[in-house]
């Protein structure tokens, strides 16, 4: 079995004060504390704005040597420009991301759902994605998540595999589950496997204003995700990230997942 590492999606949650973070711990020390509890983290804030090199250097300096980061690629690149004429934005983002040095696990291209106004079909999307991945720096691992379930077919997999890009599998409402996909096709397209437990944001928000406790029982899904991770880890190392909106409070979901993996 290859190594499996699991972490949270983000760390800047005031709701966790007194529950996960010690009461009174300054927000500026949240990352350092989280890095003592988990081995990796997915950074959500970089999706909304490309980080400065100084900010990324600070993340590097506040975490242990063996800690790892996955940085979401800015939405300017994935959503607003949809991979077109964004070379300057990519260069600025990569330049900052490199400040993590050996702590940079990968960068995640998280795409939204594309309607026909954006792309006529999967072939049109791949005609955009493939050359973009060709220009992506080879020393920076990249993962790709799509949210058009009809596009999860061999041609998409072959595109990623040809570029050594990782397919990020998401357990998200309305999408095929990682366990389903793992059993349907060969989802390993790069040097490691990537799983995201995202859930249903609207359902969680309807049940709680604070993300500090479990509000939806996802036991069955957690068990299925654990099985998917185990199967993937037979071939490659696996990284998994859990969002608060999966069940209400990601640290507890991680505890449950790790219990299933043990």
C-alpha positions as a Markdown table, in Angstrom:
| # | Residue | x | y | z |
|---|---|---|---|---|
| 1 | Unk | 0.0 | 0.0 | 0.0 |
| 2 | Unk | 1.2 | 3.5 | -0.8 |
| 3 | Unk | 1.0 | 6.4 | 1.6 |
| 4 | Unk | -2.4 | 8.1 | 2.2 |
| 5 | Unk | -2.5 | 11.7 | 3.5 |
| 6 | Unk | -5.7 | 13.5 | 4.5 |
| 7 | Unk | -6.3 | 17.1 | 5.3 |
| 8 | Unk | -8.8 | 19.9 | 5.4 |
| 9 | Unk | -9.9 | 22.4 | 2.8 |
| 10 | Unk | -8.6 | 25.6 | 4.3 |
| 11 | Unk | -7.9 | 26.6 | 7.9 |
| 12 | Unk | -9.2 | 30.2 | 8.4 |
| 13 | Unk | -12.4 | 29.2 | 10.2 |
| 14 | Unk | -13.3 | 31.2 | 13.3 |
| 15 | Unk | -16.1 | 28.7 | 13.9 |
| 16 | Unk | -13.4 | 26.2 | 14.9 |
| 17 | Unk | -12.2 | 28.4 | 17.8 |
| 18 | Unk | -12.7 | 26.5 | 21.1 |
| 19 | Unk | -13.6 | 23.3 | 19.1 |
| 20 | Unk | -10.6 | 22.5 | 17.0 |
| 21 | Unk | -8.4 | 25.4 | 17.7 |
| 22 | Unk | -7.6 | 26.2 | 21.4 |
| 23 | Unk | -9.9 | 29.0 | 22.6 |
| 24 | Unk | -8.1 | 32.3 | 22.4 |
| 25 | Unk | -5.5 | 31.1 | 19.8 |
| 26 | Unk | -4.8 | 34.1 | 17.4 |
| 27 | Unk | -6.0 | 33.6 | 13.9 |
| 28 | Unk | -2.4 | 34.1 | 12.7 |
| 29 | Unk | -1.4 | 30.9 | 14.4 |
| 30 | Unk | -4.2 | 28.7 | 13.0 |
| 31 | Unk | -2.1 | 27.3 | 10.2 |
| 32 | Unk | 0.8 | 26.3 | 12.4 |
| 33 | Unk | -1.7 | 24.6 | 14.8 |
| 34 | Unk | -3.5 | 22.8 | 11.9 |
| 35 | Unk | -0.1 | 21.6 | 10.5 |
| 36 | Unk | 0.5 | 19.8 | 13.8 |
| 37 | Unk | -2.8 | 17.9 | 13.4 |
| 38 | Unk | -2.9 | 17.1 | 9.7 |
| 39 | Unk | -0.1 | 16.4 | 7.1 |
| 40 | Unk | -1.6 | 18.4 | 4.2 |
| 41 | Unk | -4.1 | 21.2 | 3.4 |
| 42 | Unk | -5.9 | 22.4 | 0.3 |
| 43 | Unk | -5.8 | 26.2 | 0.0 |
| 44 | Unk | -9.2 | 27.6 | -1.0 |
| 45 | Unk | -8.3 | 31.3 | -0.8 |
| 46 | Unk | -6.0 | 31.1 | -3.8 |
| 47 | Unk | -9.1 | 30.4 | -6.0 |
| 48 | Unk | -10.4 | 33.9 | -5.3 |
| 49 | Unk | -7.2 | 35.8 | -5.6 |
| 50 | Unk | -3.6 | 34.8 | -6.5 |
| 51 | Unk | -1.5 | 34.9 | -3.4 |
| 52 | Unk | 1.6 | 37.2 | -3.1 |
| 53 | Unk | 5.0 | 35.5 | -2.9 |
| 54 | Unk | 5.4 | 36.9 | 0.6 |
| 55 | Unk | 2.1 | 35.3 | 1.7 |
| 56 | Unk | 3.2 | 31.9 | 0.3 |
| 57 | Unk | 6.6 | 32.2 | 1.9 |
| 58 | Unk | 4.9 | 32.8 | 5.2 |
| 59 | Unk | 2.9 | 29.6 | 4.8 |
| 60 | Unk | 6.1 | 27.7 | 4.1 |
| 61 | Unk | 7.8 | 29.2 | 7.1 |
| 62 | Unk | 4.9 | 28.5 | 9.5 |
| 63 | Unk | 4.6 | 24.7 | 8.8 |
| 64 | Unk | 6.8 | 21.6 | 9.3 |
| 65 | Unk | 9.2 | 20.4 | 6.7 |
| 66 | Unk | 7.1 | 17.4 | 5.8 |
| 67 | Unk | 3.8 | 19.4 | 5.5 |
| 68 | Unk | 2.1 | 19.7 | 2.1 |
| 69 | Unk | -0.1 | 22.2 | 0.3 |
| 70 | Unk | -2.4 | 21.9 | -2.7 |
| 71 | Unk | -3.2 | 25.4 | -4.1 |
| 72 | Unk | -6.4 | 26.0 | -6.0 |
| 73 | Unk | -5.6 | 27.8 | -9.3 |
| 74 | Unk | -7.3 | 31.3 | -9.4 |
| 75 | Unk | -10.8 | 31.5 | -10.8 |
| 76 | Unk | -9.5 | 34.2 | -13.2 |
| 77 | Unk | -7.7 | 31.4 | -15.0 |
| 78 | Unk | -10.3 | 28.6 | -14.7 |
| 79 | Unk | -13.6 | 30.5 | -14.8 |
| 80 | Unk | -13.2 | 34.0 | -16.1 |
| 81 | Unk | -10.7 | 33.4 | -18.9 |
| 82 | Unk | -11.3 | 29.6 | -19.2 |
| 83 | Unk | -7.7 | 29.0 | -20.0 |
| 84 | Unk | -7.5 | 31.6 | -22.7 |
| 85 | Unk | -5.0 | 34.5 | -22.8 |
| 86 | Unk | -4.1 | 33.9 | -19.2 |
| 87 | Unk | -0.3 | 33.4 | -19.5 |
| 88 | Unk | 0.5 | 36.4 | -17.3 |
| 89 | Unk | -1.9 | 35.2 | -14.6 |
| 90 | Unk | -0.5 | 31.7 | -14.7 |
| 91 | Unk | 3.1 | 33.0 | -14.5 |
| 92 | Unk | 2.3 | 35.2 | -11.5 |
| 93 | Unk | 0.5 | 32.3 | -9.7 |
| 94 | Unk | 3.2 | 29.8 | -10.3 |
| 95 | Unk | 5.9 | 32.2 | -9.3 |
| 96 | Unk | 4.2 | 32.6 | -5.9 |
| 97 | Unk | 3.4 | 28.9 | -5.6 |
| 98 | Unk | 7.1 | 28.0 | -6.1 |
| 99 | Unk | 7.8 | 29.7 | -2.7 |
| 100 | Unk | 6.5 | 26.5 | -1.1 |
| 101 | Unk | 9.4 | 24.6 | -2.7 |
| 102 | Unk | 9.2 | 20.9 | -1.6 |
| 103 | Unk | 5.9 | 21.6 | 0.3 |
| 104 | Unk | 4.0 | 22.2 | -2.9 |
| 105 | Unk | 2.0 | 19.0 | -3.5 |
| 106 | Unk | 0.2 | 20.3 | -6.6 |
| 107 | Unk | -2.0 | 23.0 | -8.0 |
| 108 | Unk | -5.7 | 22.2 | -8.6 |
| 109 | Unk | -7.6 | 23.4 | -11.7 |
| 110 | Unk | -11.2 | 23.3 | -10.3 |
| 111 | Unk | -13.6 | 23.9 | -13.1 |
| 112 | Unk | -17.3 | 24.7 | -12.7 |
| 113 | Unk | -20.1 | 23.2 | -14.8 |
| 114 | Unk | -19.8 | 24.3 | -18.4 |
| 115 | Unk | -22.9 | 24.8 | -20.5 |
| 116 | Unk | -23.0 | 24.8 | -24.3 |
| 117 | Unk | -22.4 | 28.5 | -24.4 |
| 118 | Unk | -19.0 | 27.8 | -22.9 |
| 119 | Unk | -18.1 | 24.6 | -24.8 |
| 120 | Unk | -20.2 | 22.8 | -27.4 |
| 121 | Unk | -19.0 | 19.4 | -26.0 |
| 122 | Unk | -16.1 | 17.6 | -24.4 |
| 123 | Unk | -14.0 | 17.7 | -27.5 |
| 124 | Unk | -14.1 | 21.5 | -27.5 |
| 125 | Unk | -13.1 | 21.6 | -23.9 |
| 126 | Unk | -10.2 | 19.1 | -24.4 |
| 127 | Unk | -9.0 | 21.2 | -27.4 |
| 128 | Unk | -8.6 | 24.0 | -24.8 |
| 129 | Unk | -7.4 | 22.0 | -21.9 |
| 130 | Unk | -4.7 | 19.9 | -23.6 |
| 131 | Unk | -2.6 | 22.7 | -25.0 |
| 132 | Unk | -2.9 | 24.5 | -21.7 |
| 133 | Unk | -1.6 | 21.5 | -19.8 |
| 134 | Unk | 1.2 | 21.3 | -22.4 |
| 135 | Unk | 2.5 | 24.7 | -21.3 |
| 136 | Unk | 2.0 | 24.1 | -17.6 |
| 137 | Unk | 5.5 | 23.8 | -15.9 |
| 138 | Unk | 6.4 | 20.1 | -15.7 |
| 139 | Unk | 8.0 | 20.5 | -12.3 |
| 140 | Unk | 4.7 | 21.6 | -10.7 |
| 141 | Unk | 2.2 | 18.8 | -10.4 |
| 142 | Unk | -1.3 | 19.7 | -11.5 |
| 143 | Unk | -4.7 | 18.2 | -10.8 |
| 144 | Unk | -7.9 | 18.7 | -12.7 |
| 145 | Unk | -11.5 | 18.6 | -11.5 |
| 146 | Unk | -14.5 | 18.8 | -13.9 |
| 147 | Unk | -18.2 | 19.1 | -13.0 |
| 148 | Unk | -19.8 | 17.9 | -16.2 |
| 149 | Unk | -20.5 | 14.3 | -15.4 |
| 150 | Unk | -21.1 | 13.4 | -19.0 |
| 151 | Unk | -17.5 | 14.3 | -19.7 |
| 152 | Unk | -16.1 | 11.6 | -17.4 |
| 153 | Unk | -15.2 | 9.3 | -20.3 |
| 154 | Unk | -12.1 | 7.7 | -21.7 |
| 155 | Unk | -11.1 | 10.7 | -23.9 |
| 156 | Unk | -11.0 | 12.9 | -20.9 |
| 157 | Unk | -8.9 | 10.4 | -19.0 |
| 158 | Unk | -6.6 | 9.9 | -21.9 |
| 159 | Unk | -6.0 | 13.7 | -22.1 |
| 160 | Unk | -5.0 | 13.9 | -18.5 |
| 161 | Unk | -2.8 | 10.8 | -18.7 |
| 162 | Unk | -1.0 | 12.1 | -21.7 |
| 163 | Unk | -0.1 | 15.2 | -19.8 |
| 164 | Unk | 0.6 | 13.4 | -16.5 |
| 165 | Unk | -2.1 | 15.4 | -14.9 |
| 166 | Unk | -4.0 | 14.0 | -11.9 |
| 167 | Unk | -7.8 | 13.6 | -12.1 |
| 168 | Unk | -9.3 | 15.1 | -8.9 |
| 169 | Unk | -12.3 | 12.9 | -7.9 |
| 170 | Unk | -14.9 | 14.8 | -5.9 |
| 171 | Unk | -17.7 | 13.4 | -3.7 |
| 172 | Unk | -20.1 | 16.1 | -4.4 |
| 173 | Unk | -23.9 | 16.3 | -4.8 |
| 174 | Unk | -25.1 | 15.4 | -8.3 |
| 175 | Unk | -21.7 | 14.0 | -9.3 |
| 176 | Unk | -20.6 | 10.4 | -9.7 |
| 177 | Unk | -18.8 | 9.3 | -6.5 |
| 178 | Unk | -15.1 | 8.4 | -6.4 |
| 179 | Unk | -16.1 | 4.8 | -5.5 |
| 180 | Unk | -18.3 | 4.6 | -8.6 |
| 181 | Unk | -15.6 | 6.0 | -10.8 |
| 182 | Unk | -12.8 | 3.9 | -9.4 |
| 183 | Unk | -14.8 | 0.8 | -10.2 |
| 184 | Unk | -15.9 | 2.0 | -13.6 |
| 185 | Unk | -12.6 | 3.0 | -15.2 |
| 186 | Unk | -8.9 | 3.5 | -14.6 |
| 187 | Unk | -8.9 | 6.9 | -12.9 |
| 188 | Unk | -5.2 | 7.1 | -12.2 |
| 189 | Unk | -3.8 | 9.5 | -14.7 |
| 190 | Unk | -0.8 | 11.0 | -12.9 |
| 191 | Unk | 1.8 | 10.3 | -10.2 |
| 192 | Unk | -0.7 | 10.2 | -7.3 |
| 193 | Unk | -4.5 | 10.1 | -6.7 |
| 194 | Unk | -6.6 | 13.0 | -5.4 |
| 195 | Unk | -9.9 | 12.8 | -3.7 |
| 196 | Unk | -12.1 | 15.7 | -2.4 |
| 197 | Unk | -15.0 | 15.3 | 0.0 |
| 198 | Unk | -17.2 | 18.3 | -0.9 |
| 199 | Unk | -20.8 | 17.3 | -0.2 |
| 200 | Unk | -23.7 | 19.7 | -0.6 |
| 201 | Unk | -23.1 | 23.3 | 0.5 |
| 202 | Unk | -26.7 | 24.3 | 0.4 |
| 203 | Unk | -27.9 | 21.4 | 2.5 |
| 204 | Unk | -25.3 | 22.0 | 5.2 |
| 205 | Unk | -25.9 | 25.8 | 5.2 |
| 206 | Unk | -29.7 | 25.1 | 5.6 |
| 207 | Unk | -29.0 | 23.2 | 8.8 |
| 208 | Unk | -26.4 | 25.3 | 10.6 |
| 209 | Unk | -24.9 | 28.8 | 10.6 |
| 210 | Unk | -21.7 | 27.6 | 12.2 |
| 211 | Unk | -19.4 | 25.0 | 10.7 |
| 212 | Unk | -18.2 | 23.4 | 14.0 |
| 213 | Unk | -20.2 | 20.2 | 14.2 |
| 214 | Unk | -21.6 | 17.4 | 12.1 |
| 215 | Unk | -25.1 | 18.1 | 10.8 |
| 216 | Unk | -25.5 | 15.4 | 8.1 |
| 217 | Unk | -24.7 | 11.7 | 8.7 |
| 218 | Unk | -22.4 | 10.8 | 5.8 |
| 219 | Unk | -21.3 | 7.4 | 7.3 |
| 220 | Unk | -22.1 | 5.4 | 4.1 |
| 221 | Unk | -20.3 | 7.9 | 1.9 |
| 222 | Unk | -17.2 | 8.0 | 4.2 |
| 223 | Unk | -17.0 | 4.2 | 4.1 |
| 224 | Unk | -17.3 | 4.2 | 0.3 |
| 225 | Unk | -14.6 | 6.9 | 0.0 |
| 226 | Unk | -12.4 | 4.9 | 2.3 |
| 227 | Unk | -12.8 | 1.9 | 0.0 |
| 228 | Unk | -11.9 | 4.0 | -3.0 |
| 229 | Unk | -8.8 | 5.4 | -1.3 |
| 230 | Unk | -7.7 | 1.9 | -0.3 |
| 231 | Unk | -8.1 | 0.7 | -3.8 |
| 232 | Unk | -6.2 | 3.6 | -5.3 |
| 233 | Unk | -3.4 | 3.3 | -2.7 |
| 234 | Unk | -2.7 | -0.2 | -4.0 |
| 235 | Unk | -1.1 | 1.6 | -7.0 |
| 236 | Unk | -0.2 | 5.2 | -6.0 |
| 237 | Unk | 0.0 | 7.5 | -3.1 |
| 238 | Unk | -3.3 | 9.3 | -2.3 |
| 239 | Unk | -4.1 | 12.7 | -1.0 |
| 240 | Unk | -7.6 | 13.5 | 0.3 |
| 241 | Unk | -9.2 | 16.8 | 1.3 |
| 242 | Unk | -12.3 | 17.3 | 3.3 |
| 243 | Unk | -14.5 | 20.4 | 3.1 |
| 244 | Unk | -16.7 | 21.6 | 6.0 |
| 245 | Unk | -19.7 | 21.4 | 3.8 |
| 246 | Unk | -19.3 | 17.7 | 3.3 |
| 247 | Unk | -21.1 | 17.0 | 6.7 |
| 248 | Unk | -20.7 | 20.3 | 8.7 |
| 249 | Unk | -17.3 | 20.0 | 10.3 |
| 250 | Unk | -14.3 | 18.6 | 8.4 |
| 251 | Unk | -12.0 | 17.7 | 11.3 |
| 252 | Unk | -14.6 | 15.2 | 12.6 |
| 253 | Unk | -15.2 | 13.9 | 9.1 |
| 254 | Unk | -11.4 | 13.3 | 8.8 |
| 255 | Unk | -11.4 | 11.4 | 12.1 |
| 256 | Unk | -14.2 | 9.2 | 10.8 |
| 257 | Unk | -12.4 | 8.6 | 7.5 |
| 258 | Unk | -9.1 | 7.8 | 9.1 |
| 259 | Unk | -10.9 | 5.3 | 11.3 |
| 260 | Unk | -12.3 | 3.6 | 8.2 |
| 261 | Unk | -8.9 | 3.6 | 6.7 |
| 262 | Unk | -7.1 | 2.0 | 9.7 |
